[in-house]
Amino acid sequence: MKYCSNRPCALYAVRALYHESKSDEPERHSSTEELHALNLTPTISSALFPRFSPNGEFLIFLSAKSAVDSGVHNATNSLNRIDWPTDRKLYQSAKFYDIIPVVMCAEEGCFPGLYCTTIHNNPWLSDNCTMIISSIWHSCEVLLSVNVL
């Protein structure tokens, strides 16, 4: 998403037409059933900057749902996780979890909410479940260490 994150957007998954075979020659799938785009986030109005964990067990993404629903630019975001199926069979009803929920009214001296414009390309620490995110905290840019489990 470029420019305006207060517009509706979603994450989709599409099975690849080709994949590596053991003979190092690509195999072509003939089934058109595998070509359908599956909306992974049908229940929320915003999903941005998806990042897989290094071990491929989950997909993390930002949501600017509060900005989309209100029209306010740069409203607080949430950080969400989808557990990626090990059998690689995706379902539209896949459950996602709020890792960092939207903060509507922060108490004095407490976490003000997630205000970030992207997730870095490789935000992961070596434990596969901790990521580093930059955010705005009052008038300063800060780094946050987030355990996504």
C-alpha positions as CSV (number, residue, x, y, z in Angstrom):
1,M,0.0,0.0,0.0
2,K,1.5,3.3,-1.0
3,Y,0.6,6.8,0.0
4,C,-2.7,6.4,1.9
5,S,-3.1,3.6,4.4
6,N,-6.6,4.7,5.4
7,R,-8.1,2.9,2.3
8,P,-9.5,-0.6,2.5
9,C,-7.0,-3.4,1.6
10,A,-6.7,-7.1,2.2
11,L,-4.2,-10.0,2.0
12,Y,-4.7,-12.7,-0.7
13,A,-3.0,-16.0,-1.2
14,V,-2.7,-17.7,-4.6
15,R,-1.2,-21.1,-5.2
16,A,1.8,-20.9,-7.6
17,L,1.4,-22.4,-11.0
18,Y,4.9,-23.8,-10.9
19,H,7.0,-25.4,-8.3
20,E,10.4,-27.1,-8.1
21,S,10.3,-30.8,-8.6
22,K,13.0,-33.2,-7.5
23,S,14.3,-33.4,-11.1
24,D,15.0,-29.7,-11.0
25,E,12.5,-29.1,-13.8
26,P,9.4,-27.0,-13.0
27,E,6.2,-28.9,-12.8
28,R,3.0,-27.2,-14.1
29,H,-0.2,-27.6,-12.3
30,S,-3.2,-28.2,-14.6
31,S,-5.9,-27.7,-12.0
32,T,-7.7,-24.3,-12.3
33,E,-9.0,-24.8,-8.8
34,E,-5.5,-23.9,-7.5
35,L,-5.6,-20.5,-9.3
36,H,-8.3,-18.9,-7.2
37,A,-7.3,-15.9,-5.0
38,L,-8.2,-16.5,-1.4
39,N,-8.8,-13.5,0.8
40,L,-7.0,-14.2,4.0
41,T,-8.4,-11.2,5.9
42,P,-12.1,-11.0,4.9
43,T,-13.3,-9.9,8.4
44,I,-11.1,-6.7,8.6
45,S,-10.9,-3.7,6.4
46,S,-7.1,-3.4,6.3
47,A,-4.1,-5.6,6.1
48,L,-0.7,-4.3,5.2
49,F,3.0,-5.4,5.0
50,P,2.8,-9.2,5.4
51,R,5.9,-10.9,6.6
52,F,6.4,-14.6,7.1
53,S,8.3,-15.8,10.1
54,P,11.7,-17.3,9.1
55,N,10.4,-20.9,9.8
56,G,7.2,-20.2,7.8
57,E,4.9,-21.1,10.7
58,F,3.0,-17.8,10.7
59,L,2.3,-14.6,8.7
60,I,2.5,-11.3,10.5
61,F,0.8,-8.1,9.1
62,L,-0.2,-4.6,10.2
63,S,-3.7,-3.4,10.1
64,A,-4.8,0.2,9.8
65,K,-8.4,-0.7,10.4
66,S,-9.0,2.2,12.8
67,A,-7.8,4.6,10.0
68,V,-9.9,2.9,7.3
69,D,-13.0,2.8,9.5
70,S,-12.7,6.5,10.7
71,G,-11.0,8.1,7.7
72,V,-8.3,9.5,10.0
73,H,-4.8,9.5,8.5
74,N,-2.1,7.8,10.6
75,A,-4.4,6.4,13.3
76,T,-3.1,3.7,15.6
77,N,-2.4,0.3,14.0
78,S,-2.6,-3.2,15.2
79,L,-0.2,-6.1,14.6
80,N,-1.8,-9.4,13.7
81,R,-0.7,-13.0,13.1
82,I,-2.2,-15.8,11.0
83,D,-0.9,-19.3,11.8
84,W,0.2,-20.7,8.5
85,P,-1.0,-24.3,7.9
86,T,1.8,-26.9,7.7
87,D,-0.1,-28.8,5.0
88,R,-0.3,-25.5,3.0
89,K,-4.0,-25.8,2.7
90,L,-5.5,-22.3,3.2
91,Y,-9.0,-21.6,4.4
92,Q,-10.9,-18.3,4.1
93,S,-11.9,-18.8,7.7
94,A,-8.3,-18.9,9.0
95,K,-8.2,-17.3,12.4
96,F,-5.9,-14.3,13.0
97,Y,-4.7,-13.0,16.4
98,D,-4.2,-9.5,17.6
99,I,-0.6,-9.4,18.8
100,I,-0.7,-5.7,19.5
101,P,-4.3,-4.4,19.6
102,V,-5.4,-0.9,18.8
103,V,-4.9,1.5,21.7
104,M,-7.8,4.0,21.8
105,C,-7.0,6.0,24.9
106,A,-3.5,5.4,26.4
107,E,-3.0,6.0,30.1
108,E,-0.3,8.5,31.1
109,G,3.2,7.0,30.7
110,C,1.8,3.8,29.1
111,F,2.2,2.4,25.6
112,P,0.4,4.8,23.3
113,G,-0.3,2.3,20.5
114,L,1.4,1.2,17.4
115,Y,2.2,4.0,14.9
116,C,4.4,2.6,12.2
117,T,4.4,3.0,8.4
118,T,6.0,-0.3,7.4
119,I,7.5,-3.5,8.7
120,H,11.1,-4.0,7.7
121,N,11.9,-6.7,5.2
122,N,13.6,-8.9,7.7
123,P,12.4,-7.9,11.2
124,W,13.1,-11.3,12.9
125,L,15.5,-12.2,15.6
126,S,17.0,-15.7,15.6
127,D,14.3,-17.2,17.8
128,N,11.8,-17.0,14.9
129,C,9.2,-15.4,17.2
130,T,10.6,-12.0,18.1
131,M,10.5,-9.1,15.7
132,I,11.8,-5.6,15.8
133,I,9.3,-2.8,14.8
134,S,9.8,0.9,14.7
135,S,7.0,3.1,15.9
136,I,6.3,6.6,17.1
137,W,6.0,7.0,20.9
138,H,4.8,10.6,21.6
139,S,7.4,12.7,19.6
140,C,10.1,10.0,19.3
141,E,10.8,7.1,17.0
142,V,11.4,4.0,19.0
143,L,12.3,0.4,18.4
144,L,9.9,-2.2,19.9
145,S,10.8,-5.9,20.5
146,V,7.6,-7.9,20.0
147,N,7.1,-11.6,20.8
148,V,4.4,-12.6,18.3
149,L,3.5,-15.8,20.1
